[in-house]
């Protein structure tokens, strides 16, 4: 376990280093308080400060605190914590590799603690998707759309980029931001997961402290309101297509299903919507919905960003708010916040009333 792995614990090489030394996580959480304390600090600082705190001098403690922190995030069981933690780890990594890239000093020591741009591009399978050009870089549009999906700001929208030959031009700082998003994506992958009982029991006090911090910050409110008239135009159009029994291409079906799941609809409710389609297959529809919801997959998928919706031709009927919002979920949350709560008629309640 070297300092490079401790500095960048999300690297595949860091994971392999832990596996090679056959580290037993149950033994670590039961016997190594320094690792657990640093892991708890990572999560708490992620919640409160948006970064993971100062690294420990001991590379072993620092590296092992990362998998233990992932366990604590899983035990807390809140999606908002997963998002905050992944963003904080990515923000810390971004600060570190930006400094590494700027440091051109030849290190005399045998062991280096820094990474280069080529290292990170290879780490995230982006070597073939990114090429340097005069004064900047060009990124393959597929990689660009994936990595920019959660980035706010009009400058990230594909319509505002000079797309040519399947590539998107970016400046160096923008490329580093995309790499930050690659880190965030990897950190969030698989979270939360089921924690073995012996490990969960050993960490219960630490997990409870994190739950209390989370409750104090009042960040756990999730959208659980289905009001179609407030949907973004793209999702309203896709929902209308479903209700007319029209066949949707795979990307459109994924987008509306992920959106409906993200605003609180259950699998049974979503499956029922598709029943009017002439090619409806309940088993496949249920499987796909459960997969998107994270019930049968390690990842709970989010709806595509506005940029991705646009690239697939699903961005339709844009209104003024669309011009200022980069994501369908942000659009819907804004419309809900602006609406009078007393006037919000949940579609699911209306359906239940009709059935009675």
C-alpha positions in Angstrom: 0.0 0.0 0.0 1.8 3.1 -1.2 1.1 6.8 -1.0 -0.2 7.0 -4.6 -3.0 4.5 -3.7 -3.7 6.3 -0.5 -4.0 9.6 -2.4 -6.2 8.1 -5.1 -8.1 5.2 -3.4 -10.6 4.9 -6.3 -7.9 3.7 -8.7 -8.1 0.1 -9.9 -4.5 -0.4 -8.8 -5.5 0.7 -5.2 -8.3 -1.8 -5.1 -5.9 -4.5 -6.4 -3.4 -3.5 -3.7 -5.9 -4.1 -1.0 -7.0 -7.4 -2.5 -3.4 -8.6 -2.9 -2.7 -8.1 0.7 -5.9 -10.0 1.6 -7.2 -7.4 3.9 -10.1 -8.6 5.9 -12.5 -5.7 6.3 -14.3 -7.3 9.2 -11.1 -7.5 11.2 -10.1 -3.9 10.2 -13.4 -2.4 11.5 -13.3 -4.4 14.6 -9.6 -3.8 15.5 -8.3 -0.7 13.8 -10.0 2.4 15.2 -7.7 4.8 13.3 -9.1 3.5 10.0 -12.7 3.7 11.2 -12.2 7.2 12.6 -10.7 8.4 9.3 -13.6 6.7 7.3 -16.2 8.4 9.4 -14.4 11.7 9.0 -14.4 11.2 5.2 -18.2 10.9 5.2 -19.0 13.6 7.7 -16.7 16.1 5.9 -18.3 15.1 2.6 -21.7 16.0 4.1 -20.7 19.2 5.8 -17.9 20.6 3.7 -18.0 19.0 0.2 -14.6 17.4 0.6 -13.1 14.5 2.6 -10.7 16.1 4.9 -6.9 16.0 5.3 -5.2 12.7 4.5 -3.5 10.7 7.3 0.2 10.3 7.2 0.0 6.5 7.3 -0.8 5.3 3.8 -2.5 2.1 5.1 -4.9 4.1 7.3 -5.7 6.5 4.5 -6.3 3.8 1.9 -8.4 1.5 4.0 -10.5 4.3 5.2 -12.0 4.6 1.7 -13.7 1.1 1.5 -14.8 1.6 5.1 -16.3 5.0 4.2 -18.3 3.3 1.4 -19.6 0.8 4.0 -20.7 3.7 6.3 -22.5 5.4 3.3 -24.3 2.2 2.6 -25.3 1.7 6.2 -26.8 5.2 6.3 -29.0 4.2 3.4 -29.8 7.6 2.0 -29.4 8.4 -1.7 -28.6 12.0 -1.0 -25.6 10.9 1.1 -24.4 8.7 -1.8 -24.5 11.8 -4.1 -22.8 14.1 -1.6 -20.1 11.6 -0.7 -19.3 10.8 -4.4 -19.1 14.5 -5.2 -16.8 15.1 -2.3 -14.4 12.3 -3.1 -14.4 13.6 -6.7 -13.8 17.2 -5.6 -10.9 16.2 -3.5 -9.4 14.1 -6.3 -9.9 17.0 -8.7 -7.9 19.3 -6.4 -5.1 16.7 -6.1 -4.7 15.7 -9.8 -5.0 19.4 -10.9 -2.0 20.1 -8.6 -0.2 17.0 -9.9 -0.6 18.1 -13.5 0.7 21.6 -12.7 3.8 20.2 -10.9 6.5 19.6 -13.5 9.2 19.0 -10.9 11.1 15.7 -11.5 10.8 13.6 -8.4 13.9 12.0 -7.2 12.3 9.5 -4.9 11.5 6.0 -6.0 7.9 6.3 -5.1 5.7 8.9 -6.7 2.5 10.2 -5.2 1.1 11.9 -8.3 -0.7 10.9 -11.5 -0.5 12.3 -15.0 -3.2 13.1 -17.4 -2.5 10.0 -19.5 -2.7 7.9 -16.4 -6.2 9.1 -15.6 -7.4 8.9 -19.2 -6.3 5.2 -19.3 -7.8 4.6 -15.9 -11.3 5.6 -17.1 -10.9 4.1 -20.6 -10.8 7.5 -22.2 -7.5 7.3 -24.0 -9.3 6.7 -27.3 -12.0 9.3 -26.6 -9.7 12.3 -25.9 -7.1 13.8 -28.1 -5.0 16.9 -27.7 -5.3 19.7 -30.3 -3.8 23.1 -30.5 -4.8 25.0 -27.4 -7.1 22.4 -26.1 -8.7 18.9 -26.4 -11.4 17.2 -28.4 -13.6 14.6 -26.6 -15.7 11.9 -28.3 -19.4 12.9 -28.1 -20.4 9.7 -26.3 -17.9 10.2 -23.5 -18.7 13.9 -23.4 -22.4 13.4 -22.9 -21.9 10.7 -20.2 -19.4 12.8 -18.2 -21.2 16.1 -18.6 -24.7 14.7 -17.8 -24.8 16.1 -14.2 -22.9 19.4 -14.9 -24.9 22.6 -14.5 -24.5 25.6 -16.8 -25.4 26.4 -20.3 -21.8 26.0 -21.4 -22.0 22.2 -21.0 -25.0 21.9 -23.2 -24.2 20.1 -26.5 -26.1 22.8 -28.5 -23.5 25.3 -27.3 -20.5 23.3 -28.4 -18.9 23.2 -31.8 -19.6 19.5 -32.4 -17.6 18.2 -35.4 -16.8 14.7 -36.7 -18.3 13.2 -33.5 -16.0 15.2 -31.2 -16.6 18.1 -28.8 -14.0 20.8 -28.2 -13.0 21.4 -24.5 -10.4 23.5 -22.8 -7.9 22.0 -20.4 -9.8 23.0 -17.3 -13.0 21.6 -18.8 -11.3 18.3 -19.4 -10.2 18.2 -15.8 -13.9 18.8 -14.8 -15.0 15.9 -17.0 -12.3 13.7 -15.3 -13.7 14.8 -11.9 -17.1 13.5 -13.1 -15.5 10.2 -14.1 -14.2 9.9 -10.5 -17.6 10.8 -9.1 -19.2 8.2 -11.3 -16.8 5.5 -10.2 -17.2 6.4 -6.5 -21.0 6.3 -6.7 -21.0 3.0 -8.7 -22.5 0.2 -6.6 -23.6 2.5 -3.7 -25.3 1.7 -1.5 -24.7 -2.1 -1.1 -25.7 -4.8 1.4 -23.3 -4.9 4.3 -22.5 -8.2 6.0 -23.9 -8.3 9.5 -20.6 -8.6 11.5 -19.3 -5.4 9.7 -22.6 -3.6 10.1 -22.7 -4.4 13.8 -19.1 -3.2 14.4 -19.9 0.1 12.6 -23.4 0.8 13.9 -22.4 3.6 16.3 -20.5 5.4 13.6 -23.3 4.9 11.1 -25.8 6.3 13.6 -23.7 9.4 14.1 -23.7 9.9 10.3 -27.5 9.4 10.2 -27.9 12.1 12.9 -25.6 14.5 11.1 -27.7 13.9 7.9 -30.9 14.5 9.8 -29.6 17.7 11.3 -28.8 19.0 7.8 -32.3 18.2 6.6 -31.0 16.9 3.2 -33.0 13.7 3.0 -36.2 15.1 1.3 -36.8 13.1 -1.8 -39.4 13.9 -4.5 -42.4 11.7 -4.1 -45.0 13.6 -6.0 -46.4 12.7 -9.4 -48.0 15.7 -11.1 -47.8 15.2 -14.9 -48.8 18.8 -15.7 -45.6 19.9 -14.0 -43.4 17.5 -15.8 -40.7 18.9 -18.1 -42.0 19.0 -21.7 -39.8 16.1 -22.8 -41.1 13.8 -20.1 -44.7 14.9 -20.6 -44.3 14.1 -24.3 -42.9 10.6 -23.6 -45.7 9.9 -21.1 -48.3 11.0 -23.6 -46.7 8.6 -26.1 -47.0 5.7 -23.6 -50.6 6.5 -22.8 -51.4 6.5 -26.6 -49.9 3.1 -26.8 -47.1 4.1 -29.1 -43.8 2.2 -29.2 -40.8 4.0 -27.7 -37.2 3.5 -28.8 -35.0 2.1 -26.0 -33.4 5.4 -25.1 -36.8 7.1 -24.7 -38.2 4.2 -22.7 -35.2 4.4 -20.4 -35.5 8.1 -20.0 -39.2 8.2 -18.9 -38.9 5.1 -16.8 -35.9 6.5 -14.9 -37.7 9.8 -14.5 -40.8 8.2 -13.1 -38.8 6.0 -10.7 -36.9 9.1 -9.5 -40.1 10.9 -8.6 -41.4 8.1 -6.4 -43.3 5.8 -8.7 -43.1 2.1 -7.8 -42.4 -0.7 -10.3 -46.0 -1.9 -10.3 -47.3 1.6 -11.1 -44.8 2.1 -13.9 -45.5 -1.4 -15.4 -49.2 -0.5 -15.4 -48.5 2.5 -17.6 -47.0 0.4 -20.3 -49.9 -2.1 -20.3 -51.7 -0.1 -23.1 -49.0 -0.8 -25.6 -49.8 -3.5 -28.1 -46.3 -5.0 -27.8 -46.4 -4.9 -23.9 -44.6 -7.8 -22.2 -45.1 -7.6 -18.4 -42.1 -9.8 -17.5 -39.6 -7.8 -19.6 -41.1 -4.4 -18.6 -40.9 -5.4 -14.9 -37.3 -6.6 -15.3 -36.2 -3.4 -17.1 -38.0 -1.2 -14.5 -36.4 -3.0 -11.6 -33.0 -2.8 -13.2 -33.3 1.0 -13.7 -34.6 1.4 -10.1 -31.5 -0.5 -8.8 -33.6 -3.4 -7.5 -31.8 -6.0 -9.7 -28.7 -4.0 -10.5 -25.9 -2.4 -8.4 -26.8 1.0 -9.7 -29.9 3.2 -9.4 -30.0 5.0 -12.7 -30.8 8.7 -12.9 -32.8 10.2 -15.8 -30.6 11.5 -18.7 -29.6 15.1 -18.7 -31.1 17.7 -21.0 -28.0 17.4 -23.2 -28.4 13.7 -23.6 -32.2 14.0 -24.2 -31.4 16.5 -27.0 -28.8 14.3 -28.6 -31.3 11.5 -28.9 -34.0 13.7 -30.2 -36.2 13.5 -27.1 -35.9 17.1 -26.2 -39.2 18.6 -27.5 -41.6 21.5 -26.8 -39.0 23.5 -24.9 -40.2 26.3 -22.8 -38.5 29.3 -21.1 -37.6 27.3 -18.1 -35.9 24.7 -20.2 -33.4 27.3 -21.4 -32.2 27.8 -17.8 -32.3 24.2 -16.5 -29.8 21.5 -17.4 -31.7 18.4 -16.2 -35.3 17.2 -16.2 -35.2 16.5 -12.5 -34.1 20.0 -11.8 -36.9 21.3 -14.0 -39.5 19.2 -12.1 -38.2 20.2 -8.7 -38.3 23.8 -9.7 -41.9 23.5 -10.8 -42.9 21.7 -7.6 -41.2 24.4 -5.5 -43.0 27.2 -7.3 -46.4 25.5 -7.1 -48.9 26.0 -4.3 -48.7 22.8 -2.3 -52.5 22.8 -1.8 -52.9 22.6 -5.5 -50.7 19.6 -6.1 -52.9 16.7 -7.0 -50.8 13.5 -7.1 -51.7 11.5 -10.2 -51.5 8.3 -8.2 -54.1 9.4 -5.8 -56.5 10.3 -8.7 -56.0 6.8 -10.2 -56.7 5.2 -6.8 -59.9 7.3 -6.5 -61.0 6.2 -10.0 -60.5 2.5 -9.1 -62.7 2.8 -6.0 
